[in-house]
Amino acid sequence: MRYQSSRPKRQFLAGVKCPKCETMDAIVQVRIFEPEADEYIECTQCQYIERRPDPEPIIEKNAQLDLVQSSATGTSGAVKFIP
């Protein structure tokens, strides 16, 4: 059995700018396992924190956009360019 630490797992994201201070290569992805699994990003320079959005509203929004697109054009496609 593989050992699973309860400490947060931190991983730098290369080539990513902070949305707040726009510093390059300062974003860290943090995964916590206890008490409940969670994931977020934080900036090492300005301490900006952003949580991952819940997937359910995103799936619903994409489904609605698919319906609008397919009814407007009569076809459906894999590539979406949404402004």
Summary of the structure (lengths in Angstrom):
residues: 83
radius of gyration: 18.2
end to end distance: 46.8
largest distance: 53.2
contacts: 154
relative contact order: 0.14
helix: 23%
strand: 25%
